[in-house]
Amino acid sequence: MKEYQDKTIKCVDCGTEFVFTAKDQAFYEEKGFTNEPKRCKECRLKRKNATASKENK
């Protein structure tokens, strides 16, 4: 099993730094995700809600 270390990543939307934890990295690998997150939790939620709003119109 791979050993992960927390990484600090800068959000592409708001520029805030957030931590991509070792636990999250293991989860991403388990799910087969190959890319690291580009957005902080708040921006991911905003983007998700904006997309959902467009689909409901």
Biopython code that builds the backbone (N, CA, C, O; Angstrom):
import numpy as np
from Bio.PDB.StructureBuilder import StructureBuilder

atoms = [
    (1, "MET", "N", (0.846, -1.195, 0.000)),
    (1, "MET", "CA", (0.000, 0.000, 0.000)),
    (1, "MET", "C", (0.889, 1.256, 0.000)),
    (1, "MET", "O", (1.904, 1.323, 0.693)),
    (2, "LYS", "N", (0.491, 2.194, -0.760)),
    (2, "LYS", "CA", (1.211, 3.450, -0.902)),
    (2, "LYS", "C", (1.093, 4.286, 0.376)),
    (2, "LYS", "O", (0.047, 4.294, 1.025)),
    (3, "GLU", "N", (2.154, 4.974, 0.723)),
    (3, "GLU", "CA", (2.096, 5.870, 1.880)),
    (3, "GLU", "C", (1.898, 7.294, 1.383)),
    (3, "GLU", "O", (2.664, 7.782, 0.552)),
    (4, "TYR", "N", (0.883, 7.945, 1.888)),
    (4, "TYR", "CA", (0.532, 9.293, 1.458)),
    (4, "TYR", "C", (0.930, 10.310, 2.514)),
    (4, "TYR", "O", (1.021, 10.000, 3.702)),
    (5, "GLN", "N", (1.165, 11.532, 2.052)),
    (5, "GLN", "CA", (1.415, 12.650, 2.953)),
    (5, "GLN", "C", (0.493, 13.784, 2.546)),
    (5, "GLN", "O", (0.206, 13.971, 1.364)),
    (6, "ASP", "N", (0.030, 14.541, 3.533)),
    (6, "ASP", "CA", (-0.828, 15.683, 3.246)),
    (6, "ASP", "C", (-0.128, 16.626, 2.267)),
    (6, "ASP", "O", (1.080, 16.849, 2.356)),
    (7, "LYS", "N", (-0.913, 17.178, 1.323)),
    (7, "LYS", "CA", (-0.396, 18.131, 0.340)),
    (7, "LYS", "C", (-1.209, 19.407, 0.424)),
    (7, "LYS", "O", (-2.422, 19.364, 0.628)),
    (8, "THR", "N", (-0.550, 20.531, 0.268)),
    (8, "THR", "CA", (-1.250, 21.809, 0.206)),
    (8, "THR", "C", (-1.412, 22.167, -1.266)),
    (8, "THR", "O", (-0.441, 22.173, -2.023)),
    (9, "ILE", "N", (-2.642, 22.463, -1.663)),
    (9, "ILE", "CA", (-2.975, 22.786, -3.044)),
    (9, "ILE", "C", (-3.684, 24.132, -3.067)),
    (9, "ILE", "O", (-4.436, 24.458, -2.148)),
    (10, "LYS", "N", (-3.446, 24.913, -4.116)),
    (10, "LYS", "CA", (-4.085, 26.215, -4.277)),
    (10, "LYS", "C", (-5.314, 26.052, -5.177)),
    (10, "LYS", "O", (-5.212, 25.506, -6.276)),
    (11, "CYS", "N", (-6.461, 26.522, -4.716)),
    (11, "CYS", "CA", (-7.714, 26.446, -5.460)),
    (11, "CYS", "C", (-7.618, 27.294, -6.733)),
    (11, "CYS", "O", (-7.180, 28.444, -6.684)),
    (12, "VAL", "N", (-8.032, 26.720, -7.883)),
    (12, "VAL", "CA", (-7.961, 27.457, -9.149)),
    (12, "VAL", "C", (-9.030, 28.543, -9.240)),
    (12, "VAL", "O", (-8.891, 29.470, -10.038)),
    (13, "ASP", "N", (-10.081, 28.448, -8.451)),
    (13, "ASP", "CA", (-11.157, 29.440, -8.506)),
    (13, "ASP", "C", (-10.901, 30.633, -7.584)),
    (13, "ASP", "O", (-10.917, 31.781, -8.029)),
    (14, "CYS", "N", (-10.665, 30.357, -6.296)),
    (14, "CYS", "CA", (-10.564, 31.456, -5.330)),
    (14, "CYS", "C", (-9.135, 31.730, -4.859)),
    (14, "CYS", "O", (-8.884, 32.755, -4.226)),
    (15, "GLY", "N", (-8.197, 30.830, -5.157)),
    (15, "GLY", "CA", (-6.808, 31.034, -4.767)),
    (15, "GLY", "C", (-6.476, 30.641, -3.339)),
    (15, "GLY", "O", (-5.330, 30.776, -2.911)),
    (16, "THR", "N", (-7.452, 30.161, -2.604)),
    (16, "THR", "CA", (-7.229, 29.728, -1.227)),
    (16, "THR", "C", (-6.444, 28.423, -1.222)),
    (16, "THR", "O", (-6.664, 27.553, -2.064)),
    (17, "GLU", "N", (-5.535, 28.295, -0.275)),
    (17, "GLU", "CA", (-4.812, 27.038, -0.131)),
    (17, "GLU", "C", (-5.641, 26.091, 0.731)),
    (17, "GLU", "O", (-6.238, 26.494, 1.729)),
    (18, "PHE", "N", (-5.664, 24.823, 0.322)),
    (18, "PHE", "CA", (-6.362, 23.800, 1.106)),
    (18, "PHE", "C", (-5.508, 22.550, 1.160)),
    (18, "PHE", "O", (-4.611, 22.363, 0.338)),
    (19, "VAL", "N", (-5.789, 21.694, 2.132)),
    (19, "VAL", "CA", (-4.989, 20.486, 2.335)),
    (19, "VAL", "C", (-5.692, 19.293, 1.700)),
    (19, "VAL", "O", (-6.855, 19.010, 1.988)),
    (20, "PHE", "N", (-4.966, 18.604, 0.835)),
    (20, "PHE", "CA", (-5.410, 17.334, 0.260)),
    (20, "PHE", "C", (-4.798, 16.274, 1.164)),
    (20, "PHE", "O", (-3.634, 15.906, 1.007)),
    (21, "THR", "N", (-5.592, 15.787, 2.110)),
    (21, "THR", "CA", (-5.066, 14.922, 3.163)),
    (21, "THR", "C", (-4.658, 13.555, 2.635)),
    (21, "THR", "O", (-5.101, 13.124, 1.571)),
    (22, "ALA", "N", (-3.813, 12.891, 3.393)),
    (22, "ALA", "CA", (-3.376, 11.537, 3.049)),
    (22, "ALA", "C", (-4.595, 10.619, 2.951)),
    (22, "ALA", "O", (-4.656, 9.757, 2.076)),
    (23, "LYS", "N", (-5.553, 10.804, 3.841)),
    (23, "LYS", "CA", (-6.780, 9.990, 3.833)),
    (23, "LYS", "C", (-7.565, 10.224, 2.544)),
    (23, "LYS", "O", (-8.054, 9.275, 1.931)),
    (24, "ASP", "N", (-7.685, 11.486, 2.133)),
    (24, "ASP", "CA", (-8.387, 11.805, 0.885)),
    (24, "ASP", "C", (-7.658, 11.227, -0.321)),
    (24, "ASP", "O", (-8.292, 10.745, -1.260)),
    (25, "GLN", "N", (-6.328, 11.272, -0.299)),
    (25, "GLN", "CA", (-5.546, 10.720, -1.405)),
    (25, "GLN", "C", (-5.793, 9.215, -1.539)),
    (25, "GLN", "O", (-5.928, 8.703, -2.651)),
    (26, "ALA", "N", (-5.852, 8.515, -0.419)),
    (26, "ALA", "CA", (-6.123, 7.076, -0.437)),
    (26, "ALA", "C", (-7.521, 6.818, -0.988)),
    (26, "ALA", "O", (-7.720, 5.877, -1.756)),
    (27, "PHE", "N", (-8.494, 7.649, -0.601)),
    (27, "PHE", "CA", (-9.862, 7.528, -1.093)),
    (27, "PHE", "C", (-9.897, 7.726, -2.610)),
    (27, "PHE", "O", (-10.539, 6.955, -3.322)),
    (28, "TYR", "N", (-9.207, 8.757, -3.103)),
    (28, "TYR", "CA", (-9.164, 9.028, -4.548)),
    (28, "TYR", "C", (-8.607, 7.817, -5.296)),
    (28, "TYR", "O", (-9.151, 7.416, -6.325)),
    (29, "GLU", "N", (-7.525, 7.236, -4.780)),
    (29, "GLU", "CA", (-6.935, 6.081, -5.455)),
    (29, "GLU", "C", (-7.896, 4.898, -5.437)),
    (29, "GLU", "O", (-8.036, 4.191, -6.435)),
    (30, "GLU", "N", (-8.555, 4.685, -4.306)),
    (30, "GLU", "CA", (-9.508, 3.583, -4.176)),
    (30, "GLU", "C", (-10.639, 3.707, -5.202)),
    (30, "GLU", "O", (-11.107, 2.707, -5.745)),
    (31, "LYS", "N", (-11.069, 4.935, -5.457)),
    (31, "LYS", "CA", (-12.159, 5.195, -6.403)),
    (31, "LYS", "C", (-11.669, 5.232, -7.854)),
    (31, "LYS", "O", (-12.478, 5.305, -8.779)),
    (32, "GLY", "N", (-10.363, 5.182, -8.054)),
    (32, "GLY", "CA", (-9.814, 5.185, -9.400)),
    (32, "GLY", "C", (-9.610, 6.571, -9.992)),
    (32, "GLY", "O", (-9.372, 6.709, -11.192)),
    (33, "PHE", "N", (-9.703, 7.602, -9.148)),
    (33, "PHE", "CA", (-9.468, 8.971, -9.628)),
    (33, "PHE", "C", (-7.977, 9.164, -9.842)),
    (33, "PHE", "O", (-7.170, 8.773, -8.998)),
    (34, "THR", "N", (-7.604, 9.766, -10.972)),
    (34, "THR", "CA", (-6.186, 9.932, -11.277)),
    (34, "THR", "C", (-5.710, 11.366, -11.095)),
    (34, "THR", "O", (-4.505, 11.605, -11.020)),
    (35, "ASN", "N", (-6.621, 12.317, -11.025)),
    (35, "ASN", "CA", (-6.252, 13.726, -10.865)),
    (35, "ASN", "C", (-6.498, 14.195, -9.439)),
    (35, "ASN", "O", (-7.439, 13.762, -8.775)),
    (36, "GLU", "N", (-5.636, 15.085, -8.988)),
    (36, "GLU", "CA", (-5.841, 15.713, -7.683)),
    (36, "GLU", "C", (-6.952, 16.751, -7.819)),
    (36, "GLU", "O", (-7.210, 17.242, -8.917)),
    (37, "PRO", "N", (-7.609, 17.086, -6.708)),
    (37, "PRO", "CA", (-8.630, 18.139, -6.776)),
    (37, "PRO", "C", (-7.991, 19.480, -7.128)),
    (37, "PRO", "O", (-6.855, 19.752, -6.740)),
    (38, "LYS", "N", (-8.724, 20.316, -7.863)),
    (38, "LYS", "CA", (-8.224, 21.638, -8.245)),
    (38, "LYS", "C", (-8.923, 22.733, -7.461)),
    (38, "LYS", "O", (-8.459, 23.873, -7.432)),
    (39, "ARG", "N", (-10.041, 22.394, -6.823)),
    (39, "ARG", "CA", (-10.840, 23.395, -6.112)),
    (39, "ARG", "C", (-10.993, 23.011, -4.642)),
    (39, "ARG", "O", (-11.016, 21.832, -4.288)),
    (40, "CYS", "N", (-11.097, 24.043, -3.793)),
    (40, "CYS", "CA", (-11.339, 23.812, -2.367)),
    (40, "CYS", "C", (-12.775, 23.313, -2.196)),
    (40, "CYS", "O", (-13.581, 23.365, -3.125)),
    (41, "LYS", "N", (-13.069, 22.842, -1.018)),
    (41, "LYS", "CA", (-14.386, 22.273, -0.745)),
    (41, "LYS", "C", (-15.507, 23.272, -1.026)),
    (41, "LYS", "O", (-16.535, 22.911, -1.600)),
    (42, "GLU", "N", (-15.307, 24.532, -0.621)),
    (42, "GLU", "CA", (-16.339, 25.552, -0.816)),
    (42, "GLU", "C", (-16.599, 25.799, -2.301)),
    (42, "GLU", "O", (-17.752, 25.896, -2.722)),
    (43, "CYS", "N", (-15.534, 25.900, -3.094)),
    (43, "CYS", "CA", (-15.693, 26.150, -4.533)),
    (43, "CYS", "C", (-16.287, 24.940, -5.247)),
    (43, "CYS", "O", (-17.058, 25.104, -6.193)),
    (44, "ARG", "N", (-15.940, 23.722, -4.811)),
    (44, "ARG", "CA", (-16.550, 22.519, -5.397)),
    (44, "ARG", "C", (-18.048, 22.526, -5.147)),
    (44, "ARG", "O", (-18.834, 22.193, -6.033)),
    (45, "LEU", "N", (-18.442, 22.909, -3.929)),
    (45, "LEU", "CA", (-19.853, 22.956, -3.581)),
    (45, "LEU", "C", (-20.586, 24.022, -4.384)),
    (45, "LEU", "O", (-21.684, 23.774, -4.881)),
    (46, "LYS", "N", (-19.991, 25.207, -4.519)),
    (46, "LYS", "CA", (-20.592, 26.277, -5.316)),
    (46, "LYS", "C", (-20.776, 25.832, -6.761)),
    (46, "LYS", "O", (-21.827, 26.066, -7.359)),
    (47, "ARG", "N", (-19.750, 25.189, -7.320)),
    (47, "ARG", "CA", (-19.798, 24.725, -8.707)),
    (47, "ARG", "C", (-20.873, 23.653, -8.872)),
    (47, "ARG", "O", (-21.614, 23.657, -9.855)),
    (48, "LYS", "N", (-20.955, 22.748, -7.919)),
    (48, "LYS", "CA", (-21.951, 21.681, -7.965)),
    (48, "LYS", "C", (-23.358, 22.277, -7.917)),
    (48, "LYS", "O", (-24.233, 21.864, -8.677)),
    (49, "ASN", "N", (-23.575, 23.234, -7.035)),
    (49, "ASN", "CA", (-24.892, 23.870, -6.910)),
    (49, "ASN", "C", (-25.244, 24.679, -8.156)),
    (49, "ASN", "O", (-26.403, 24.697, -8.570)),
    (50, "ALA", "N", (-24.266, 25.343, -8.753)),
    (50, "ALA", "CA", (-24.513, 26.121, -9.970)),
    (50, "ALA", "C", (-24.905, 25.189, -11.118)),
    (50, "ALA", "O", (-25.805, 25.502, -11.897)),
    (51, "THR", "N", (-24.235, 24.057, -11.218)),
    (51, "THR", "CA", (-24.546, 23.082, -12.262)),
    (51, "THR", "C", (-25.934, 22.493, -12.049)),
    (51, "THR", "O", (-26.690, 22.313, -13.004)),
    (52, "ALA", "N", (-26.267, 22.196, -10.805)),
    (52, "ALA", "CA", (-27.576, 21.640, -10.489)),
    (52, "ALA", "C", (-28.678, 22.657, -10.800)),
    (52, "ALA", "O", (-29.750, 22.272, -11.268)),
    (53, "SER", "N", (-28.434, 23.945, -10.549)),
    (53, "SER", "CA", (-29.411, 24.992, -10.837)),
    (53, "SER", "C", (-29.682, 25.086, -12.330)),
    (53, "SER", "O", (-30.830, 25.252, -12.743)),
    (54, "LYS", "N", (-28.641, 24.982, -13.140)),
    (54, "LYS", "CA", (-28.793, 25.051, -14.596)),
    (54, "LYS", "C", (-29.614, 23.868, -15.113)),
    (54, "LYS", "O", (-30.415, 24.019, -16.035)),
    (55, "GLU", "N", (-29.413, 22.703, -14.523)),
    (55, "GLU", "CA", (-30.121, 21.502, -14.955)),
    (55, "GLU", "C", (-31.595, 21.559, -14.578)),
    (55, "GLU", "O", (-32.425, 20.947, -15.251)),
    (56, "ASN", "N", (-31.933, 22.279, -13.520)),
    (56, "ASN", "CA", (-33.313, 22.363, -13.061)),
    (56, "ASN", "C", (-34.130, 23.413, -13.789)),
    (56, "ASN", "O", (-35.338, 23.501, -13.567)),
    (57, "LYS", "N", (-33.519, 24.206, -14.646)),
    (57, "LYS", "CA", (-34.240, 25.272, -15.357)),
    (57, "LYS", "C", (-34.886, 24.755, -16.619)),
    (57, "LYS", "O", (-35.532, 25.516, -17.339)),
]
sb = StructureBuilder()
sb.init_structure("model")
sb.init_model(0)
sb.init_chain("A")
sb.init_seg("    ")
for serial, (resi, resn, name, xyz) in enumerate(atoms, 1):
    if name == "N":
        sb.init_residue(resn, " ", resi, " ")
    sb.init_atom(name, np.array(xyz, "f"), 0.0, 1.0, " ", f" {name:<3s}", serial, name[0])
structure = sb.get_structure()
